[in-house]
Every structure is written in C-alpha cells, then in structure tokens.
Amino acid sequence: MPRPLGALPARLVLGAVLAAAPAVLPHPAAAEFLDHSHLLDLSDGSDRAARVRTASRGGYALSDGRPIRLRDWYEPGLPDLTLRLMTEMSDGVGITWGVSTGETGRKYRIAPALHLGFVLQDELFENALLTFSGSALLGGDLTERSCMGDYGEFGAMAVNCRLAATILPPEETLDYLLDRSGWHSSWLAVQFEYKF
C-alpha cells in the first residue's frame, strides 16, 4: 500500500512542477489547465512494490554454507514514487493524471508508468452525492530476473532466485517468477454518499 510522504514534500514537488510548467508549457491554455489542478497523491510504493517486498523475505544457505539474504537482491535503489493530480474540467467532471518513476533492484524491475483517469460527480438530491471514477495505469510492469544456479553434478541452470533452495526442480521454479502487468492496478469505482 502506498505510504504518503507528507504535506511538506508534496508541496515542494507540486510547487516545483507548477513553477516549471510555464517554461515547459508556455501556452496560456496550459497555465489555465494547471490553475485548475490539485494534488491527489504523492507517495512511495505501489501494489507491485509491495509484492516484491513480500517476496524478499527470508533467505537460505548455499551448499558451501554461505548465507543468501533475499532482501539484498530485492532492495530498490530508489523506491517507486507516484505523483497524481486532478484537473477540474467543469462542474462535477475532472481528469486525473500523473506519473510513477518505477524502481529497480538486482533481480527485478518495475517500469515507469503514466496514470490516466476520470472523476464524474453529481448531486442526485440534497445531501446525496454519486461519484463514478476510474484510473488506468499505462506501463508499470513488474518483471523478475532469474539466477544461474550451480547444481553440482547436474550442472548450472537458470532458476528462480527465491526458490533455488526448494524441492522444486530448477526449471519449474521459473514458472513462479514475478511477472505482473501494471494494467492490473487499473480500477473503477462507484461511490454513493449521503450526509445527514
């Protein structure tokens, strides 16, 4: 689950983005677009990064007794950072957009991604609000790399690094390599809110 980075870093990043935007997008329409934009999310981590952290628990010993800590192979250099904004297009209609940086460890990679979505909101009657929203993640694929395992008289062969010391035959462990499309993090939601 993404962890909020806090209000101060969020303001700094949003301020930097908005300050640089006129230079990058000098057209008046671009400035107006950004005037109607609001920060939705600034966080580190993602569901794919959480999956990697879960997989990185534990370890095993090689045949010569050397310990292998999975965490060493699955620790990111920089975490997957996400910035998402919402731009109001009209009353009750907004688009959401943003980017994720992705992350890389020795044995895996999460690709950078674009977030695109929408929010439609309507007051059905007094104090009753209906919201329909969705978001698609373009990119953000998680892939895991294999290791070369030395199985003595059986020779060296590709193996899933995390499962190299299990009872599974090495070639079968490759079926369990992490491989998840960022598209699986896309969502749709309907929310009804009644205030009384």
C-alpha positions in Angstrom: 0.0 0.0 0.0 1.5 3.4 -0.9 2.7 5.5 2.1 2.0 9.3 2.0 5.3 11.2 2.0 3.8 14.1 4.0 2.5 17.6 3.3 5.8 19.4 3.1 7.4 17.2 0.4 4.1 17.1 -1.5 4.0 20.9 -1.6 7.7 21.1 -2.6 7.2 18.7 -5.5 3.9 20.2 -6.6 5.5 23.7 -6.4 8.4 22.6 -8.5 6.1 21.0 -11.1 3.9 24.1 -11.3 6.9 26.5 -11.3 8.5 24.6 -14.2 5.2 24.2 -16.1 5.1 27.7 -17.7 8.6 27.2 -19.1 7.7 23.8 -20.5 4.2 24.7 -21.5 4.2 28.4 -22.3 0.8 28.4 -23.9 -1.9 30.3 -21.8 -4.2 27.3 -22.1 -1.6 25.2 -20.3 -1.3 27.7 -17.5 -5.1 27.7 -17.1 -5.1 23.9 -17.1 -2.6 23.8 -14.2 -4.6 26.5 -12.3 -7.4 24.0 -12.1 -5.2 21.1 -11.0 -5.0 19.8 -7.5 -2.6 17.3 -5.8 -4.3 13.9 -5.2 -1.4 11.7 -4.2 2.3 11.8 -3.6 3.5 8.5 -2.3 6.2 5.9 -2.4 5.5 2.3 -3.1 2.8 0.5 -5.1 1.0 -2.8 -5.1 3.7 -4.2 -7.3 6.5 -2.9 -5.0 4.6 -4.4 -2.0 4.6 -7.8 -3.9 8.4 -7.5 -4.2 8.8 -6.7 -0.5 6.7 -9.7 0.4 8.8 -12.0 -1.9 12.1 -10.6 -0.5 11.6 -12.1 3.0 13.8 -14.8 4.2 16.8 -16.5 2.7 18.8 -19.7 2.5 22.3 -21.1 2.7 24.4 -22.3 -0.3 26.0 -25.7 -0.3 29.2 -24.2 1.0 27.3 -22.6 3.9 27.3 -19.0 2.7 24.1 -17.3 3.6 21.9 -15.7 1.0 19.5 -12.9 2.1 16.8 -12.3 -0.4 16.4 -8.7 0.8 19.9 -7.9 -0.8 18.5 -8.9 -4.2 15.1 -7.2 -3.9 16.0 -3.9 -2.3 15.4 -0.9 -4.6 18.0 1.8 -5.3 15.1 4.4 -5.2 11.5 3.4 -4.4 8.7 3.7 -6.9 7.4 7.3 -6.5 4.0 8.3 -7.6 2.6 11.8 -8.3 -1.1 12.1 -9.2 -3.1 15.3 -9.8 -6.7 16.0 -10.7 -7.7 18.8 -13.1 -11.3 20.1 -12.9 -12.7 20.3 -16.4 -16.2 21.6 -15.5 -18.5 21.3 -12.5 -18.6 17.7 -11.5 -16.1 16.5 -14.1 -12.4 16.0 -13.6 -9.5 14.1 -15.1 -6.8 12.5 -13.1 -3.2 12.2 -14.3 0.3 11.5 -13.1 3.4 9.5 -13.2 5.2 6.8 -11.4 9.0 6.6 -11.5 9.3 2.8 -11.3 12.1 1.1 -9.4 14.9 -1.4 -9.9 16.6 -3.9 -7.7 19.3 -6.5 -8.6 16.7 -9.2 -9.5 13.6 -7.2 -10.6 12.3 -4.1 -12.3 9.1 -2.0 -12.1 8.8 0.1 -15.2 7.9 3.8 -15.1 4.1 4.4 -15.6 1.5 7.0 -16.6 -1.7 7.3 -14.6 -4.8 8.5 -16.5 -8.3 8.6 -15.1 -11.5 10.5 -14.6 -14.0 11.6 -11.8 -17.7 12.2 -12.5 -19.7 13.6 -9.6 -23.4 14.6 -9.4 -25.6 15.7 -6.6 -28.7 13.4 -7.0 -30.7 15.3 -4.5 -30.0 17.4 -1.4 -27.1 15.9 0.6 -26.8 12.9 -1.8 -23.7 12.6 -3.9 -22.9 10.0 -6.6 -19.3 9.6 -7.8 -18.1 7.4 -10.6 -14.3 7.3 -11.0 -11.6 5.2 -12.6 -7.9 5.2 -13.3 -5.7 3.3 -15.8 -2.0 2.6 -15.3 -0.1 2.6 -18.6 3.3 0.9 -18.1 4.4 0.0 -14.6 5.1 -3.7 -15.4 6.8 -5.8 -12.8 9.4 -8.4 -14.1 11.8 -10.6 -12.1 15.1 -11.9 -13.4 16.4 -15.4 -12.8 19.7 -16.5 -11.4 22.2 -19.1 -12.6 22.3 -21.9 -10.0 25.2 -24.4 -9.7 23.6 -27.8 -9.0 26.9 -29.7 -8.9 26.8 -32.9 -11.0 23.6 -31.6 -12.6 25.4 -28.5 -13.9 24.5 -24.8 -13.9 21.0 -23.8 -15.0 18.6 -20.9 -14.8 16.5 -20.8 -11.6 14.1 -18.5 -9.8 16.5 -16.9 -7.3 13.9 -17.0 -4.4 13.2 -20.7 -5.0 16.6 -22.0 -5.7 16.9 -24.0 -2.5 13.4 -25.5 -2.6 12.5 -29.1 -3.6 11.1 -27.9 -6.9 13.2 -28.8 -10.0 15.1 -25.7 -11.1 13.2 -25.4 -14.5 9.8 -25.4 -12.6 10.8 -22.6 -10.4 10.9 -20.3 -13.4 7.1 -20.6 -13.6 7.0 -18.6 -10.4 9.0 -15.5 -11.4 7.2 -12.3 -10.7 5.5 -11.0 -13.9 2.7 -8.6 -13.4 1.4 -6.0 -15.8 0.8 -2.5 -14.4 -2.6 -2.7 -16.1 -3.7 -4.9 -13.2 -3.6 -1.8 -11.0 -6.3 -0.1 -13.0 -9.6 0.4 -11.3 -13.2 1.6 -11.5 -15.3 2.7 -8.5 -18.8 3.9 -7.8 -19.5 5.8 -4.5 -22.8 7.0 -3.0 -22.6 9.5 -0.2 -25.5 10.7 1.9 -24.9 13.4 4.5 -27.3 13.6 7.4 
